[in-house]
Amino acid sequence: MPPMINQRHLRRAVRHGERELRAAGGDMLSQVRPRNVLRDARDLVLKFARDDVLQAYVAPRIWALIPVILAFVLVSAVCSVDMMFRFARLAADSILLKGLALPFAAAVWVGGMVGQLYVFAIWLERRAAQRDRADRGMQSQVPPGFLAYLKYSRALVGWILIAACVALPLLIMARYAPWVALLLFAVSAFAPFVFAKYDSRGEREDS
């Protein structure tokens, strides 16, 4: 009898996990619908413009945030310039396609900047909310895992832009200039990490 009960519980757990995975997948797919993308982006901008908790968190840290933003600008600029020259080289036999190299580079730069800023802004908003709840003695449980993060943070579109306009150009660049690609990856990845370390140290000093 116990083995059958265990099997029944196992099948129930598997079915529950499948339902949760389908629900998470459906929710994440809804994030890429144009109307939902515009809605989520507008809501995030309005939070930075009107949310007192978020403004109180960002305002005293603005000078620490500027280097992070400049790091994103640098990485996106190098990726876009590299893609422009590679696009022009591939389209060397077509004057029409050569003329598209600059708009293509601009699209890569805009996509990289929007993706990095969007994901970083969502992280800042989440960090500000957690800090506010901690100050008020409230606890919040966030489901673990990257899928749960994508589902509840609404950051899927930002990560898609990062993959297409930052990660992919860096992978292409790594074939010809691996150390440059590695350096740019480190700059983009560690800039928010350094900010978080700086912010945590300031929090400990204030307490």
N, C-alpha and C positions, 0 to 999 in steps of 0.2 A: 504493500500500500504506500509507504513513504516514497519509493522510487516513482510511482505513478503521480503522486502529489507534486513531487519535484518537477517532473516532466510537464505537468499541467501548468505549474507556476512559471516554468521556463518558457513554454509556448505563449502564455499570457504576457510575459515580459517582452518577448520578441515582438508580438503583435503591437504592444504598446510602444515599443521603440520604433517600429516601422511607421506607426501613425504620427509619432512625434517628428520623425525625420521628414515624412511627407508634408506635415504642417509647416515645419521650418523651411523646407524647400519652396513650398508655395508662397510663404511670406517673403522669402528672399527674392523670388522671381517677381513678385509684385513691386519690389523696390525699383526695378529697372524700367517700369512703365513710365513714359514721358510725363504724364500728369503727376504721378507720385514722386518722380525725381524733382520736378519743379516745386511741389508742395513741401517736400522734406528740406530742400535747399532754402526755400522762403522761411520756413519755420526756424531753421538754424540761424539765419540772418536776423530774424526778429528777436530770437533769444539773446543774441549778442547786443542788440540795440535796446532791448526793453527789460531783460531779466536782471533784477537787482543783484541776485546771488552771483550770477555769472560776471556781471560788471565789477562787483566788489572783489572777485577773485582775479580778474584779468588786469584791472587798472594798476595795482601796485607792482605788477610783474611785467609791464609792457616793455621795459628795457631789456629784460631777459628773453622776451619773445621775439624781439627784432632779429637777433642772430639766427634763430631757428628759421624765420621766414627768409632771410637772406641765403641761408643754406639751401632752401628749397628753390629759390630763384637761380642760384648757381647751378645746381644739378639739372634743373629743367632747361636752362640755357645751353649747357654743354651738350645735353642729349639732343636738343632740337637742332643745334648747329651741325652736329655729327650726322644726324639723319638727313639734313638738307644736302650735305655734300655727297652722301651715299646715294640719295635719291637722284641727284643731278648726274652722278656717275653712271647709274643704271640707265638713265634716260638720255644718254649722250647722243643717241641717234635720232632723237625726236625733239625738235625745238619746242613744240607744244607741251610735252611732258616736262622739259626743262623749266618752263615757265611756272610749273606747278610746284617746284621745289621749295620756293619761299613760303607759299601758303601751307604746304605740308609741314614745314618746320614750325610755322606759327601755330598750327594745330597741335603739334607735339608739345610745344612749350605751354600753351594754354591748358591742354589736357593734363600735363604733368603738374602744373601749378595748382589747378583746381583740385585734382585728386589729392595731392599732399596736404593742401590747406584744409580741404573738407574733412579728411580723416583726422588731422591734427585738431581742428576745431571741435569735432565730436568728442575727441579725447579730452580736450579742455573743459567742455561742457559737463562731461561725466565726472571729471575730477573735481570741478567746482561743486557739483551736486553732492558728491560723496563727502567733501570737506564740510559742507553746510550741515549735512545730516549728522556727521560726527560731532560738530560743535554743539548741536542741539541734543546730543545723547541718543540719537536714533540710529538703528542698524538696518542695513539693506542687504538682502541676499541677491547676488547676481549669479544666474546659472553659469557654470563653468563651461569652457570649450570655445573654440573659434567660431563654430556654427552658431552657438547661442549669442556670441558677440555680434556677428553679422546680422542676426535676426533682430536683436533688441536695440542695437546702436544705429541701425539704418545706414551703415557705412559701406554697403556692398558696392554702390556706384563709385565711390571714391577709390576703393581698392581695385576695381576694374580699370579705372583711368590710370592708376599707378602702375598696374601690370602692363597696360598697353603703351603708355607714354614715358615710363621711367624704367621699369624692370626689363622690358623687351629691348629698348635701345641700349641699355647697359650690357645685356647679354650679347648683343651684336657687336658692341664696342669691345667686349672682352676678348673676342677672337683676334683683334688686331692690337689693342692696347690694354692688356689685362690689368696692369697696375693702375692705370687711370680709371678704369671701370670700377676696380675695387675701392679706390679712394673716394670716388663719387658715391658709391653705395654706402661707404662708412659715414660720409658726411650727411647723407639723407637719413640714414637709420639712427645714427648716434646723436644727432642734434636734439631731437625730442627727449632722448634718454638723458643727455646732459642737463637739459632743462628740468626734467623730473628730479634728478639728483640735487640740483641747485634748489629747487622748490622744497624738497623734503628737508634739506639741511636748514633752510630758512624757517620752516615750520618747527623743527626741533629747537632752534635758537629762540623763537618767539615763545615757545612753551616753557 
